[in-house]
């Protein structure tokens, strides 16, 4: 046991060599009861060359006392000298989805519970055009099946589009500018992405819709240890969109503290900023963060309204999990008018 703990908390891997860690996770929520899982992280550089960017494969698997389960896999893989860039994520889970309705003014009381199997495969295959600038195709496959829509006792929601399940395949393209060297802990750098996806019945999709996605992030060193980072994020969709593929406010990346999908609609615009102490002045391994964010959803871009803006903020604790790679384990607590939310992940939120 001592050897396992020592290996999990230390990192003696030489620069340029791959690093791998696996550690247990524990969470609780009313709809799942206790959740037990494991997270694993593989870090490497193409051809074991420390001059190449740091690539990561992050896997997370869980099971709950209510019988739900799932596996997540995220990848950001850079080829030698950045010739190729593979950016994507995979999700398979049987997990309850809370549904509060659609629009910017939904009540936070008595959500519906949608129990379903969910499969997501999203991948961008990007080719370097000029230094730090990438372009290439993008594919997004999402399937919701074995769905059961459970209404709350004291009222009922109109069944949204997609409540009976369905599969949708989107094809498109992405343009990315990225000069970050360490995607899990950006101390200095800029990332900008704009992408377009079209979901068409001719591709086998149940519903026909399309959308633009915007993601802009920047990190600025504040002295030798601290970082100030900010992000602008947006989703802009049109067409007949199933409820699970609408723009979703909340989650572990942006608007922390809000349940993912607490507010949902065809369009969303969100901003956040975060100050990170990596590490604290009095510690070699522990650090912290403070963050704040704001977001708004609407059926049309022209209907974004100041009165519908939601705000969130919080603090976090950091532990230097990979000293040789400068990667932290983060525990964040986000606060909103609906209450707090807790998040445990490897690497920074953005």
VOMARMI-598412 format. One record per residue (C-alpha): residue number from 1; residue in three letters; x, y, z. Coordinates in Angstrom, 1 decimal, m for minus. Layout:
<node guti="NUM" vexdo="ALA" u="X" v="Y" w="Z"/>
...
END
This chain:
<node guti="1" vexdo="UNK" u="0.0" v="0.0" w="0.0"/>
<node guti="2" vexdo="UNK" u="2.9" v="2.4" w="0.8"/>
<node guti="3" vexdo="UNK" u="4.4" v="1.7" w="m2.6"/>
<node guti="4" vexdo="UNK" u="1.1" v="2.4" w="m4.4"/>
<node guti="5" vexdo="UNK" u="0.6" v="5.7" w="m2.5"/>
<node guti="6" vexdo="UNK" u="4.2" v="6.8" w="m3.1"/>
<node guti="7" vexdo="UNK" u="3.9" v="6.0" w="m6.8"/>
<node guti="8" vexdo="UNK" u="0.6" v="7.9" w="m7.1"/>
<node guti="9" vexdo="UNK" u="2.0" v="11.0" w="m5.3"/>
<node guti="10" vexdo="UNK" u="5.5" v="11.2" w="m6.9"/>
<node guti="11" vexdo="UNK" u="6.7" v="11.7" w="m10.4"/>
<node guti="12" vexdo="UNK" u="10.3" v="10.8" w="m11.1"/>
<node guti="13" vexdo="UNK" u="9.9" v="10.4" w="m14.9"/>
<node guti="14" vexdo="UNK" u="12.6" v="12.0" w="m16.9"/>
<node guti="15" vexdo="UNK" u="11.6" v="14.9" w="m19.2"/>
<node guti="16" vexdo="UNK" u="10.4" v="13.6" w="m22.5"/>
<node guti="17" vexdo="UNK" u="9.5" v="10.2" w="m21.2"/>
<node guti="18" vexdo="UNK" u="5.8" v="9.1" w="m20.9"/>
<node guti="19" vexdo="UNK" u="4.1" v="9.4" w="m17.5"/>
<node guti="20" vexdo="UNK" u="1.1" v="7.4" w="m16.3"/>
<node guti="21" vexdo="UNK" u="m1.1" v="7.7" w="m13.2"/>
<node guti="22" vexdo="UNK" u="m4.2" v="6.1" w="m11.9"/>
<node guti="23" vexdo="UNK" u="m6.1" v="7.1" w="m8.8"/>
<node guti="24" vexdo="UNK" u="m9.6" v="6.5" w="m7.3"/>
<node guti="25" vexdo="UNK" u="m12.4" v="9.0" w="m7.2"/>
<node guti="26" vexdo="UNK" u="m15.5" v="9.4" w="m5.0"/>
<node guti="27" vexdo="UNK" u="m18.6" v="11.6" w="m5.5"/>
<node guti="28" vexdo="UNK" u="m22.2" v="12.0" w="m4.3"/>
<node guti="29" vexdo="UNK" u="m25.4" v="13.4" w="m5.7"/>
<node guti="30" vexdo="UNK" u="m29.0" v="12.8" w="m4.9"/>
<node guti="31" vexdo="UNK" u="m29.9" v="11.2" w="m8.2"/>
<node guti="32" vexdo="UNK" u="m27.0" v="8.7" w="m8.1"/>
<node guti="33" vexdo="UNK" u="m26.2" v="8.2" w="m4.4"/>
<node guti="34" vexdo="UNK" u="m22.5" v="7.5" w="m4.0"/>
<node guti="35" vexdo="UNK" u="m20.3" v="7.2" w="m7.1"/>
<node guti="36" vexdo="UNK" u="m17.0" v="5.3" w="m7.1"/>
<node guti="37" vexdo="UNK" u="m14.5" v="5.5" w="m9.9"/>
<node guti="38" vexdo="UNK" u="m11.0" v="5.6" w="m11.3"/>
<node guti="39" vexdo="UNK" u="m9.2" v="8.2" w="m13.3"/>
<node guti="40" vexdo="UNK" u="m6.1" v="7.6" w="m15.3"/>
<node guti="41" vexdo="UNK" u="m3.9" v="10.0" w="m17.2"/>
<node guti="42" vexdo="UNK" u="m1.2" v="9.2" w="m19.8"/>
<node guti="43" vexdo="UNK" u="1.2" v="12.1" w="m20.7"/>
<node guti="44" vexdo="UNK" u="3.7" v="11.8" w="m23.5"/>
<node guti="45" vexdo="UNK" u="5.5" v="13.8" w="m26.2"/>
<node guti="46" vexdo="UNK" u="5.9" v="12.6" w="m29.8"/>
<node guti="47" vexdo="UNK" u="9.2" v="10.6" w="m30.3"/>
<node guti="48" vexdo="UNK" u="9.9" v="11.2" w="m26.6"/>
<node guti="49" vexdo="UNK" u="11.2" v="14.7" w="m27.6"/>
<node guti="50" vexdo="UNK" u="10.8" v="17.2" w="m24.8"/>
<node guti="51" vexdo="UNK" u="10.7" v="20.0" w="m27.5"/>
<node guti="52" vexdo="UNK" u="7.4" v="18.6" w="m28.8"/>
<node guti="53" vexdo="UNK" u="4.1" v="19.6" w="m27.1"/>
<node guti="54" vexdo="UNK" u="2.8" v="17.6" w="m24.3"/>
<node guti="55" vexdo="UNK" u="0.0" v="15.2" w="m25.4"/>
<node guti="56" vexdo="UNK" u="m2.6" v="13.7" w="m23.0"/>
<node guti="57" vexdo="UNK" u="m5.0" v="10.8" w="m22.9"/>
<node guti="58" vexdo="UNK" u="m7.4" v="11.1" w="m19.9"/>
<node guti="59" vexdo="UNK" u="m9.7" v="8.2" w="m19.0"/>
<node guti="60" vexdo="UNK" u="m12.4" v="8.2" w="m16.3"/>
<node guti="61" vexdo="UNK" u="m14.7" v="5.3" w="m15.3"/>
<node guti="62" vexdo="UNK" u="m17.4" v="5.2" w="m12.6"/>
<node guti="63" vexdo="UNK" u="m20.2" v="3.1" w="m11.1"/>
<node guti="64" vexdo="UNK" u="m22.9" v="4.3" w="m8.6"/>
<node guti="65" vexdo="UNK" u="m24.9" v="2.6" w="m5.9"/>
<node guti="66" vexdo="UNK" u="m28.0" v="3.2" w="m8.1"/>
<node guti="67" vexdo="UNK" u="m26.6" v="1.0" w="m10.9"/>
<node guti="68" vexdo="UNK" u="m25.4" v="3.7" w="m13.3"/>
<node guti="69" vexdo="UNK" u="m22.0" v="3.4" w="m15.0"/>
<node guti="70" vexdo="UNK" u="m19.9" v="5.0" w="m17.6"/>
<node guti="71" vexdo="UNK" u="m16.5" v="5.6" w="m19.2"/>
<node guti="72" vexdo="UNK" u="m15.0" v="8.9" w="m20.5"/>
<node guti="73" vexdo="UNK" u="m12.0" v="9.3" w="m22.7"/>
<node guti="74" vexdo="UNK" u="m10.5" v="12.7" w="m23.7"/>
<node guti="75" vexdo="UNK" u="m7.5" v="13.2" w="m26.0"/>
<node guti="76" vexdo="UNK" u="m5.3" v="16.0" w="m27.1"/>
<node guti="77" vexdo="UNK" u="m2.5" v="14.5" w="m29.2"/>
<node guti="78" vexdo="UNK" u="0.2" v="16.4" w="m31.0"/>
<node guti="79" vexdo="UNK" u="2.4" v="14.8" w="m33.7"/>
<node guti="80" vexdo="UNK" u="6.1" v="15.4" w="m34.1"/>
<node guti="81" vexdo="UNK" u="6.7" v="19.1" w="m34.7"/>
<node guti="82" vexdo="UNK" u="2.9" v="19.6" w="m34.5"/>
<node guti="83" vexdo="UNK" u="2.3" v="18.2" w="m38.0"/>
<node guti="84" vexdo="UNK" u="m1.0" v="16.7" w="m36.8"/>
<node guti="85" vexdo="UNK" u="m3.3" v="17.5" w="m33.9"/>
<node guti="86" vexdo="UNK" u="m6.0" v="15.1" w="m32.8"/>
<node guti="87" vexdo="UNK" u="m8.5" v="16.7" w="m30.4"/>
<node guti="88" vexdo="UNK" u="m11.6" v="14.8" w="m29.2"/>
<node guti="89" vexdo="UNK" u="m13.6" v="13.0" w="m26.6"/>
<node guti="90" vexdo="UNK" u="m15.6" v="9.8" w="m26.2"/>
<node guti="91" vexdo="UNK" u="m18.4" v="9.1" w="m23.7"/>
<node guti="92" vexdo="UNK" u="m20.4" v="6.0" w="m23.0"/>
<node guti="93" vexdo="UNK" u="m22.7" v="6.0" w="m19.9"/>
<node guti="94" vexdo="UNK" u="m25.9" v="4.9" w="m18.4"/>
<node guti="95" vexdo="UNK" u="m26.6" v="7.9" w="m16.2"/>
<node guti="96" vexdo="UNK" u="m29.6" v="10.0" w="m15.3"/>
<node guti="97" vexdo="UNK" u="m30.0" v="13.4" w="m16.9"/>
<node guti="98" vexdo="UNK" u="m31.8" v="16.2" w="m15.0"/>
<node guti="99" vexdo="UNK" u="m34.2" v="18.2" w="m17.2"/>
<node guti="100" vexdo="UNK" u="m35.3" v="21.6" w="m16.1"/>
<node guti="101" vexdo="UNK" u="m36.9" v="22.7" w="m19.4"/>
<node guti="102" vexdo="UNK" u="m35.7" v="24.8" w="m22.3"/>
<node guti="103" vexdo="UNK" u="m35.0" v="28.6" w="m22.2"/>
<node guti="104" vexdo="UNK" u="m33.4" v="31.2" w="m20.0"/>
<node guti="105" vexdo="UNK" u="m36.1" v="31.3" w="m17.3"/>
<node guti="106" vexdo="UNK" u="m36.7" v="27.7" w="m16.3"/>
<node guti="107" vexdo="UNK" u="m37.5" v="26.9" w="m12.6"/>
<node guti="108" vexdo="UNK" u="m34.9" v="25.2" w="m10.5"/>
<node guti="109" vexdo="UNK" u="m37.4" v="23.1" w="m8.7"/>
<node guti="110" vexdo="UNK" u="m38.5" v="19.5" w="m9.3"/>
<node guti="111" vexdo="UNK" u="m36.6" v="18.6" w="m12.6"/>
<node guti="112" vexdo="UNK" u="m37.6" v="15.7" w="m14.6"/>
<node guti="113" vexdo="UNK" u="m35.3" v="12.6" w="m14.6"/>
<node guti="114" vexdo="UNK" u="m34.3" v="11.1" w="m17.9"/>
<node guti="115" vexdo="UNK" u="m32.7" v="7.7" w="m17.5"/>
<node guti="116" vexdo="UNK" u="m30.9" v="6.6" w="m20.7"/>
<node guti="117" vexdo="UNK" u="m27.9" v="5.1" w="m22.4"/>
<node guti="118" vexdo="UNK" u="m25.7" v="7.8" w="m24.0"/>
<node guti="119" vexdo="UNK" u="m22.9" v="7.4" w="m26.6"/>
<node guti="120" vexdo="UNK" u="m20.8" v="10.3" w="m27.8"/>
<node guti="121" vexdo="UNK" u="m17.9" v="10.2" w="m30.3"/>
<node guti="122" vexdo="UNK" u="m16.4" v="13.5" w="m31.2"/>
<node guti="123" vexdo="UNK" u="m13.1" v="13.9" w="m33.0"/>
<node guti="124" vexdo="UNK" u="m11.2" v="16.6" w="m34.9"/>
<node guti="125" vexdo="UNK" u="m8.3" v="15.6" w="m37.2"/>
<node guti="126" vexdo="UNK" u="m6.3" v="18.7" w="m37.7"/>
<node guti="127" vexdo="UNK" u="m3.3" v="19.4" w="m40.0"/>
<node guti="128" vexdo="UNK" u="m0.8" v="22.2" w="m39.3"/>
<node guti="129" vexdo="UNK" u="m1.1" v="24.9" w="m42.0"/>
<node guti="130" vexdo="UNK" u="1.4" v="27.3" w="m40.6"/>
<node guti="131" vexdo="UNK" u="3.1" v="27.3" w="m37.1"/>
<node guti="132" vexdo="UNK" u="0.4" v="27.1" w="m34.4"/>
<node guti="133" vexdo="UNK" u="m2.5" v="27.2" w="m36.9"/>
<node guti="134" vexdo="UNK" u="m4.5" v="24.0" w="m37.7"/>
<node guti="135" vexdo="UNK" u="m7.4" v="23.0" w="m39.9"/>
<node guti="136" vexdo="UNK" u="m9.3" v="19.9" w="m40.7"/>
<node guti="137" vexdo="UNK" u="m12.5" v="17.8" w="m40.6"/>
<node guti="138" vexdo="UNK" u="m14.6" v="17.2" w="m37.5"/>
<node guti="139" vexdo="UNK" u="m17.1" v="14.4" w="m36.8"/>
<node guti="140" vexdo="UNK" u="m19.7" v="14.3" w="m34.0"/>
<node guti="141" vexdo="UNK" u="m21.8" v="11.2" w="m33.4"/>
<node guti="142" vexdo="UNK" u="m24.3" v="11.2" w="m30.5"/>
<node guti="143" vexdo="UNK" u="m26.9" v="8.5" w="m29.6"/>
<node guti="144" vexdo="UNK" u="m29.4" v="8.5" w="m26.8"/>
<node guti="145" vexdo="UNK" u="m31.3" v="5.2" w="m26.4"/>
<node guti="146" vexdo="UNK" u="m33.3" v="3.1" w="m23.8"/>
<node guti="147" vexdo="UNK" u="m34.7" v="6.4" w="m22.6"/>
<node guti="148" vexdo="UNK" u="m37.2" v="6.7" w="m19.7"/>
<node guti="149" vexdo="UNK" u="m38.7" v="10.2" w="m19.0"/>
<node guti="150" vexdo="UNK" u="m39.8" v="10.4" w="m15.4"/>
<node guti="151" vexdo="UNK" u="m41.9" v="13.4" w="m14.6"/>
<node guti="152" vexdo="UNK" u="m41.9" v="15.0" w="m11.1"/>
<node guti="153" vexdo="UNK" u="m44.8" v="14.3" w="m8.9"/>
<node guti="154" vexdo="UNK" u="m46.4" v="17.8" w="m8.6"/>
<node guti="155" vexdo="UNK" u="m46.2" v="18.9" w="m12.3"/>
<node guti="156" vexdo="UNK" u="m45.1" v="17.7" w="m15.7"/>
<node guti="157" vexdo="UNK" u="m42.9" v="19.0" w="m18.5"/>
<node guti="158" vexdo="UNK" u="m43.9" v="19.0" w="m22.2"/>
<node guti="159" vexdo="UNK" u="m41.9" v="16.2" w="m23.7"/>
<node guti="160" vexdo="UNK" u="m38.9" v="17.9" w="m25.5"/>
<node guti="161" vexdo="UNK" u="m37.7" v="16.9" w="m29.0"/>
<node guti="162" vexdo="UNK" u="m35.5" v="13.9" w="m28.6"/>
<node guti="163" vexdo="UNK" u="m37.1" v="12.6" w="m25.4"/>
<node guti="164" vexdo="UNK" u="m37.6" v="9.2" w="m27.0"/>
<node guti="165" vexdo="UNK" u="m34.0" v="9.0" w="m28.0"/>
<node guti="166" vexdo="UNK" u="m32.3" v="9.0" w="m31.4"/>
<node guti="167" vexdo="UNK" u="m29.0" v="9.1" w="m33.1"/>
<node guti="168" vexdo="UNK" u="m27.4" v="12.1" w="m34.9"/>
<node guti="169" vexdo="UNK" u="m24.3" v="12.3" w="m37.0"/>
<node guti="170" vexdo="UNK" u="m22.7" v="15.7" w="m37.7"/>
<node guti="171" vexdo="UNK" u="m19.9" v="16.4" w="m40.2"/>
<node guti="172" vexdo="UNK" u="m18.0" v="19.7" w="m40.4"/>
<node guti="173" vexdo="UNK" u="m14.7" v="21.4" w="m40.1"/>
<node guti="174" vexdo="UNK" u="m12.6" v="23.3" w="m37.5"/>
<node guti="175" vexdo="UNK" u="m10.0" v="26.0" w="m37.5"/>
<node guti="176" vexdo="UNK" u="m7.7" v="26.1" w="m34.5"/>
<node guti="177" vexdo="UNK" u="m5.0" v="28.5" w="m33.4"/>
<node guti="178" vexdo="UNK" u="m3.0" v="27.0" w="m30.5"/>
<node guti="179" vexdo="UNK" u="0.4" v="28.1" w="m29.2"/>
<node guti="180" vexdo="UNK" u="0.1" v="26.3" w="m25.8"/>
<node guti="181" vexdo="UNK" u="2.8" v="23.9" w="m24.8"/>
<node guti="182" vexdo="UNK" u="1.0" v="22.2" w="m21.9"/>
<node guti="183" vexdo="UNK" u="m2.7" v="21.8" w="m22.5"/>
<node guti="184" vexdo="UNK" u="m3.4" v="20.7" w="m18.9"/>
<node guti="185" vexdo="UNK" u="m1.7" v="23.6" w="m17.2"/>
<node guti="186" vexdo="UNK" u="m1.3" v="26.6" w="m19.5"/>
<node guti="187" vexdo="UNK" u="1.0" v="29.1" w="m17.9"/>
<node guti="188" vexdo="UNK" u="1.3" v="31.2" w="m21.1"/>
<node guti="189" vexdo="UNK" u="m0.5" v="30.8" w="m24.4"/>
<node guti="190" vexdo="UNK" u="m3.6" v="31.3" w="m26.5"/>
<node guti="191" vexdo="UNK" u="m6.1" v="28.8" w="m27.9"/>
<node guti="192" vexdo="UNK" u="m8.8" v="29.8" w="m30.4"/>
<node guti="193" vexdo="UNK" u="m11.3" v="27.5" w="m32.2"/>
<node guti="194" vexdo="UNK" u="m14.2" v="28.1" w="m34.5"/>
<node guti="195" vexdo="UNK" u="m16.0" v="25.1" w="m35.9"/>
<node guti="196" vexdo="UNK" u="m19.1" v="24.2" w="m37.9"/>
<node guti="197" vexdo="UNK" u="m21.2" v="21.0" w="m37.8"/>
<node guti="198" vexdo="UNK" u="m24.1" v="20.0" w="m39.9"/>
<node guti="199" vexdo="UNK" u="m26.4" v="17.1" w="m38.9"/>
<node guti="200" vexdo="UNK" u="m28.4" v="15.9" w="m41.9"/>
<node guti="201" vexdo="UNK" u="m30.9" v="13.1" w="m42.4"/>
<node guti="202" vexdo="UNK" u="m28.9" v="12.0" w="m45.5"/>
<node guti="203" vexdo="UNK" u="m26.1" v="11.1" w="m43.1"/>
<node guti="204" vexdo="UNK" u="m28.5" v="9.0" w="m40.9"/>
<node guti="205" vexdo="UNK" u="m29.4" v="11.6" w="m38.4"/>
<node guti="206" vexdo="UNK" u="m32.9" v="11.5" w="m36.9"/>
<node guti="207" vexdo="UNK" u="m33.0" v="15.3" w="m36.7"/>
<node guti="208" vexdo="UNK" u="m31.7" v="18.0" w="m39.1"/>
<node guti="209" vexdo="UNK" u="m29.8" v="21.0" w="m37.6"/>
<node guti="210" vexdo="UNK" u="m26.5" v="22.8" w="m37.7"/>
<node guti="211" vexdo="UNK" u="m24.4" v="24.9" w="m35.5"/>
<node guti="212" vexdo="UNK" u="m21.3" v="27.0" w="m35.0"/>
<node guti="213" vexdo="UNK" u="m19.0" v="26.7" w="m31.9"/>
<node guti="214" vexdo="UNK" u="m16.6" v="29.3" w="m30.6"/>
<node guti="215" vexdo="UNK" u="m13.9" v="28.7" w="m27.9"/>
<node guti="216" vexdo="UNK" u="m11.2" v="31.3" w="m27.1"/>
<node guti="217" vexdo="UNK" u="m8.8" v="30.9" w="m24.2"/>
<node guti="218" vexdo="UNK" u="m5.8" v="32.9" w="m23.0"/>
<node guti="219" vexdo="UNK" u="m3.4" v="32.5" w="m20.1"/>
<node guti="220" vexdo="UNK" u="m1.0" v="35.2" w="m18.8"/>
<node guti="221" vexdo="UNK" u="1.8" v="34.6" w="m16.3"/>
<node guti="222" vexdo="UNK" u="1.7" v="36.8" w="m13.2"/>
<node guti="223" vexdo="UNK" u="5.2" v="36.5" w="m11.9"/>
<node guti="224" vexdo="UNK" u="7.0" v="33.2" w="m11.7"/>
<node guti="225" vexdo="UNK" u="4.2" v="31.1" w="m10.1"/>
<node guti="226" vexdo="UNK" u="0.8" v="32.6" w="m10.7"/>
<node guti="227" vexdo="UNK" u="m1.4" v="32.7" w="m13.8"/>
<node guti="228" vexdo="UNK" u="m4.4" v="34.8" w="m14.9"/>
<node guti="229" vexdo="UNK" u="m6.6" v="33.0" w="m17.5"/>
<node guti="230" vexdo="UNK" u="m9.8" v="33.9" w="m19.3"/>
<node guti="231" vexdo="UNK" u="m12.2" v="32.2" w="m21.7"/>
<node guti="232" vexdo="UNK" u="m15.0" v="33.1" w="m24.1"/>
<node guti="233" vexdo="UNK" u="m17.3" v="30.2" w="m25.2"/>
<node guti="234" vexdo="UNK" u="m20.3" v="30.1" w="m27.4"/>
<node guti="235" vexdo="UNK" u="m22.7" v="27.7" w="m29.2"/>
<node guti="236" vexdo="UNK" u="m25.0" v="28.9" w="m31.9"/>
<node guti="237" vexdo="UNK" u="m27.5" v="26.4" w="m33.4"/>
<node guti="238" vexdo="UNK" u="m30.4" v="26.4" w="m35.8"/>
<node guti="239" vexdo="UNK" u="m32.9" v="23.8" w="m36.9"/>
<node guti="240" vexdo="UNK" u="m34.7" v="20.9" w="m35.1"/>
<node guti="241" vexdo="UNK" u="m32.3" v="20.2" w="m32.2"/>
<node guti="242" vexdo="UNK" u="m32.9" v="17.4" w="m29.7"/>
<node guti="243" vexdo="UNK" u="m32.9" v="18.5" w="m26.1"/>
<node guti="244" vexdo="UNK" u="m29.6" v="16.7" w="m25.3"/>
<node guti="245" vexdo="UNK" u="m27.7" v="18.6" w="m28.1"/>
<node guti="246" vexdo="UNK" u="m28.8" v="22.1" w="m27.3"/>
<node guti="247" vexdo="UNK" u="m26.3" v="24.5" w="m25.9"/>
<node guti="248" vexdo="UNK" u="m25.9" v="23.5" w="m22.2"/>
<node guti="249" vexdo="UNK" u="m24.9" v="25.9" w="m19.4"/>
<node guti="250" vexdo="UNK" u="m23.0" v="24.4" w="m16.5"/>
<node guti="251" vexdo="UNK" u="m20.6" v="21.6" w="m16.0"/>
<node guti="252" vexdo="UNK" u="m16.9" v="21.0" w="m15.0"/>
<node guti="253" vexdo="UNK" u="m15.4" v="23.5" w="m17.6"/>
<node guti="254" vexdo="UNK" u="m17.4" v="26.7" w="m17.5"/>
<node guti="255" vexdo="UNK" u="m20.1" v="28.0" w="m15.2"/>
<node guti="256" vexdo="UNK" u="m18.9" v="25.6" w="m12.5"/>
<node guti="257" vexdo="UNK" u="m21.5" v="25.3" w="m9.8"/>
<node guti="258" vexdo="UNK" u="m24.4" v="24.9" w="m12.3"/>
<node guti="259" vexdo="UNK" u="m25.6" v="21.4" w="m13.3"/>
<node guti="260" vexdo="UNK" u="m24.7" v="20.8" w="m16.9"/>
<node guti="261" vexdo="UNK" u="m27.9" v="21.6" w="m18.7"/>
<node guti="262" vexdo="UNK" u="m29.5" v="23.6" w="m15.9"/>
<node guti="263" vexdo="UNK" u="m30.2" v="26.1" w="m18.6"/>
<node guti="264" vexdo="UNK" u="m30.3" v="25.1" w="m22.2"/>
<node guti="265" vexdo="UNK" u="m31.4" v="26.6" w="m25.5"/>
<node guti="266" vexdo="UNK" u="m30.3" v="27.0" w="m29.1"/>
<node guti="267" vexdo="UNK" u="m27.7" v="29.6" w="m28.3"/>
<node guti="268" vexdo="UNK" u="m25.4" v="30.3" w="m25.4"/>
<node guti="269" vexdo="UNK" u="m22.6" v="32.8" w="m24.7"/>
<node guti="270" vexdo="UNK" u="m20.3" v="32.4" w="m21.7"/>
<node guti="271" vexdo="UNK" u="m17.2" v="34.1" w="m20.3"/>
<node guti="272" vexdo="UNK" u="m15.0" v="33.2" w="m17.3"/>
<node guti="273" vexdo="UNK" u="m11.8" v="34.3" w="m15.7"/>
<node guti="274" vexdo="UNK" u="m9.6" v="32.5" w="m13.2"/>
<node guti="275" vexdo="UNK" u="m6.6" v="33.4" w="m11.0"/>
<node guti="276" vexdo="UNK" u="m4.3" v="30.4" w="m10.2"/>
<node guti="277" vexdo="UNK" u="m1.6" v="30.1" w="m7.5"/>
<node guti="278" vexdo="UNK" u="0.6" v="27.3" w="m8.8"/>
<node guti="279" vexdo="UNK" u="1.8" v="26.5" w="m6.2"/>
<node guti="280" vexdo="UNK" u="1.3" v="28.6" w="m3.1"/>
<node guti="281" vexdo="UNK" u="4.4" v="30.6" w="m2.0"/>
<node guti="282" vexdo="UNK" u="4.6" v="28.5" w="1.2"/>
<node guti="283" vexdo="UNK" u="4.2" v="25.1" w="m0.5"/>
<node guti="284" vexdo="UNK" u="6.0" v="23.0" w="m3.1"/>
<node guti="285" vexdo="UNK" u="3.0" v="20.8" w="m4.1"/>
<node guti="286" vexdo="UNK" u="m0.2" v="22.6" w="m3.1"/>
<node guti="287" vexdo="UNK" u="m1.8" v="25.6" w="m4.9"/>
<node guti="288" vexdo="UNK" u="m5.2" v="27.1" w="m5.4"/>
<node guti="289" vexdo="UNK" u="m7.5" v="29.1" w="m7.7"/>
<node guti="290" vexdo="UNK" u="m10.4" v="31.6" w="m7.6"/>
<node guti="291" vexdo="UNK" u="m12.8" v="31.9" w="m10.5"/>
<node guti="292" vexdo="UNK" u="m15.9" v="33.7" w="m11.7"/>
<node guti="293" vexdo="UNK" u="m18.1" v="33.3" w="m14.8"/>
<node guti="294" vexdo="UNK" u="m21.3" v="34.6" w="m16.5"/>
<node guti="295" vexdo="UNK" u="m23.4" v="33.1" w="m19.2"/>
<node guti="296" vexdo="UNK" u="m26.7" v="33.5" w="m21.0"/>
<node guti="297" vexdo="UNK" u="m28.9" v="31.3" w="m23.2"/>
<node guti="298" vexdo="UNK" u="m31.6" v="32.3" w="m25.7"/>
<node guti="299" vexdo="UNK" u="m33.6" v="30.8" w="m28.6"/>
<node guti="300" vexdo="UNK" u="m32.0" v="33.4" w="m31.0"/>
<node guti="301" vexdo="UNK" u="m28.8" v="35.4" w="m30.7"/>
<node guti="302" vexdo="UNK" u="m30.8" v="38.6" w="m30.9"/>
<node guti="303" vexdo="UNK" u="m32.8" v="37.6" w="m27.8"/>
<node guti="304" vexdo="UNK" u="m29.8" v="37.5" w="m25.5"/>
<node guti="305" vexdo="UNK" u="m31.0" v="39.7" w="m22.5"/>
<node guti="306" vexdo="UNK" u="m29.1" v="41.2" w="m19.6"/>
<node guti="307" vexdo="UNK" u="m31.8" v="40.0" w="m17.2"/>
<node guti="308" vexdo="UNK" u="m31.1" v="36.4" w="m18.2"/>
<node guti="309" vexdo="UNK" u="m27.4" v="36.5" w="m17.4"/>
<node guti="310" vexdo="UNK" u="m26.5" v="33.9" w="m14.8"/>
<node guti="311" vexdo="UNK" u="m23.3" v="34.2" w="m12.7"/>
<node guti="312" vexdo="UNK" u="m21.2" v="31.7" w="m10.8"/>
<node guti="313" vexdo="UNK" u="m17.9" v="31.8" w="m8.9"/>
<node guti="314" vexdo="UNK" u="m15.8" v="29.7" w="m6.6"/>
<node guti="315" vexdo="UNK" u="m12.4" v="28.5" w="m5.3"/>
<node guti="316" vexdo="UNK" u="m10.3" v="25.5" w="m5.8"/>
<node guti="317" vexdo="UNK" u="m7.4" v="23.5" w="m4.3"/>
<node guti="318" vexdo="UNK" u="m4.6" v="22.2" w="m6.5"/>
<node guti="319" vexdo="UNK" u="m2.1" v="19.4" w="m5.9"/>
<node guti="320" vexdo="UNK" u="1.0" v="19.0" w="m8.1"/>
<node guti="321" vexdo="UNK" u="0.5" v="15.4" w="m9.3"/>
<node guti="322" vexdo="UNK" u="3.2" v="15.4" w="m12.0"/>
<node guti="323" vexdo="UNK" u="6.1" v="17.7" w="m10.9"/>
<node guti="324" vexdo="UNK" u="8.2" v="16.9" w="m14.0"/>
<node guti="325" vexdo="UNK" u="5.2" v="17.7" w="m16.3"/>
<node guti="326" vexdo="UNK" u="3.8" v="20.6" w="m14.2"/>
<node guti="327" vexdo="UNK" u="0.3" v="18.9" w="m14.0"/>
<node guti="328" vexdo="UNK" u="m2.0" v="19.5" w="m11.1"/>
<node guti="329" vexdo="UNK" u="m5.0" v="17.6" w="m9.7"/>
<node guti="330" vexdo="UNK" u="m7.8" v="20.1" w="m9.1"/>
<node guti="331" vexdo="UNK" u="m10.7" v="20.1" w="m6.6"/>
<node guti="332" vexdo="UNK" u="m13.1" v="23.0" w="m7.3"/>
<node guti="333" vexdo="UNK" u="m16.2" v="24.1" w="m5.6"/>
<node guti="334" vexdo="UNK" u="m18.5" v="26.5" w="m7.6"/>
<node guti="335" vexdo="UNK" u="m21.3" v="28.6" w="m6.0"/>
<node guti="336" vexdo="UNK" u="m24.5" v="29.7" w="m7.7"/>
<node guti="337" vexdo="UNK" u="m28.0" v="30.7" w="m6.7"/>
<node guti="338" vexdo="UNK" u="m28.9" v="27.1" w="m6.9"/>
<node guti="339" vexdo="UNK" u="m26.2" v="25.9" w="m4.5"/>
<node guti="340" vexdo="UNK" u="m22.7" v="24.6" w="m4.7"/>
<node guti="341" vexdo="UNK" u="m21.1" v="22.1" w="m7.2"/>
<node guti="342" vexdo="UNK" u="m18.0" v="20.0" w="m6.6"/>
<node guti="343" vexdo="UNK" u="m15.5" v="18.9" w="m9.3"/>
<node guti="344" vexdo="UNK" u="m12.4" v="16.7" w="m9.1"/>
<node guti="345" vexdo="UNK" u="m10.3" v="16.4" w="m12.3"/>
<node guti="346" vexdo="UNK" u="m6.8" v="16.3" w="m13.6"/>
<node guti="347" vexdo="UNK" u="m5.6" v="19.5" w="m15.2"/>
<node guti="348" vexdo="UNK" u="m7.2" v="22.9" w="m15.3"/>
<node guti="349" vexdo="UNK" u="m10.7" v="23.6" w="m16.4"/>
<node guti="350" vexdo="UNK" u="m9.5" v="25.6" w="m19.5"/>
END
